[in-house]
C-alpha cells in the first residue's frame, strides 16, 4: 500500500511538472512600452508580443488618435528540453512607434492566435509638458518648432523655424549639444544665417529650414533635442572655485504635415524661365551638335528630370544634369542645366519639348524648348543612300608600286685604343639598371585604371576632335545602356584616355 501511495505521489508530481511546463509555452499575448512617463515630444515604442504558431495582428494605423511614425515585425523560435521531451516556443512581436501630444491610454488590442482571440491590457501614458517660454518663466532654455504651413502639395516648399530660447544670465560650462529635427519625407535646405535677438527674459536664436514635399501622405517632423551644460554650484574646489557640469536636456514639439497630390499635373512647381544654346546648326557628317538647356527661377528643381530625346538615325549623348539650389530669404532658387550631343550623317531636326510649371500663383505656365533644324554637310568621300539612310564611304583603289632597290654600302670603322674595355662593361651595366628601373617604376599613366563611366566622362568632350574617340564613346554608351554584344579593347581605351584625359 505504501508503494502505491508513493507511486501516486510521483505521478502527481510528474503531472504537475508537465502541466507547469506546458503552461509556460501556452498561447498568450502581451503589450509593453518603453516608458509610461515621458517628456513632451518624445516617442513611445510599443511592443505587442504574441506566442503561438499562427498569429494575426490587427491593422493598427494610429494609437489613441496619434499617427504612427514607424512599424515593423519580427519572429523568433526557441527550444527547451524538459521532462516531457523537446518543447519549442514560436513568438512574433509587432513594433509600433508614435509620438503622443497629450496623456493617453493605449487601448486593448485583439490578436488571433491559432484561431482563438486574445487581448492585450490597456496602458496609460503620462506626458510631461516642458514649455512654452512665454508660459513658463522658470525654464532655463527651451526649443520650439513652427511651420509656415500644415498642408502642402507635392513639390511645394515651405519653411520650418526652430526657436532656441536661453534664459539671460545662464552661464554655460560646455558647448550646446544639438540634434536637429527629423525631416523624413522632405527635401531639406538649411536657411540663411541664424537670427539672434532678445525677448523678455530670454535670448532667442532662430534656425530656418526650407522643406520641399516629395510624395503625398501624412508626415511628422520629429522634435529637435538639445543639452546644455551649466555650472554645478554644489561642487567647489579647495579654493572655493566652482567646477563640474550639470547637464540639462529638453526637446521641442513635433509638427504634423499633410502632403496632398498636385491640384494640377505639372512637370515642375515654381516660377521658372528656360534658355537654350546650340553651338552650330550646320555641321559635317558624324560631327556633334551640342545643345544646352538651362531652367532657372524660384523653386526646387532637385527632383525634376528632363525628358529624353529620341530621333531616328541620330545618336544622342547626354551628361548628368547640374542642379544648384540656394536659399534666398525664406525661399529657394534653383538652376537646372543639361547638355545633349547629337551625331548624324544626314539632316535632322531636334524636336520641340513642351514643359509645364505650376507657379506660386497656382497657374500653369508653359515652358517650350523650340525645335531646331540641323543641316549636315556631306564630305567629298561620303555619299548617302537616301533609300536606306546608310552612309557609304568611297575609297580610291590603291595601285601597288614596286619599291626601288637601294644599295647601301656599309663602312665599318675600327678604332684601336679609343675605348677601353672596362668602359664598355660600365656602359652595359648602367644601361641594364636604367631598363630595370624603368620597368618597375610605377608611373601615373601606366598604373592608373579607369572604369567605363570615368572614361566616358573624360572622352565625351573630345568626340569632335578625333574619329576614334567618337567611335569609342559610342561603344561606351552602348555598354552603359546594356548592349553586352559591344566589345571594348581595354588597352586601346586606356591609351586613348592617357592621351586625351
ABEGO torsion letter per residue (X at the ends): XAAAAAAAAAAAAAAAAAAAAAAAABBBBBBBBABABBBBGBBBBBBBBBBEABBBBBBBABBGGBBBABBBBBBBBBBBBBAAEBBBBBBBBBBBBBBBABBBBBBBBBBBBGGBBBBBBBBBBBBBBAOBAAABAABABBBBBBBABABBBBGBBBBBBBBBBBBBGBBBABBBBBBBBBABGBBBBBBBBBBBBBBEABBBBBBBBBBBBABBEBBBBBBBBBBBBBBBAABBBAAGBBBEBBBBBBBBBBBBBBBBBBABBBABBEBBBBBBBBABABBBBGBBBBBBBBBBEBEBAAABBBBBBBBBGBBBBBBBBBBBBBBBEABBBBBBBBBBBBBBABBBBBBBBBBBBBBAAGBBBBBBBBBBBBBBBBBAABBBBAAAGBBBBBBBBBBBBBBBBBBBBBBBBBBBGABBAAAAAAAAAAAAAAAAAAAABBBAAAABBBBAAAAAAAAAAAAAABAAAAAAAAAAAAAAAGBAABBBBAAAAAAAAAAAX
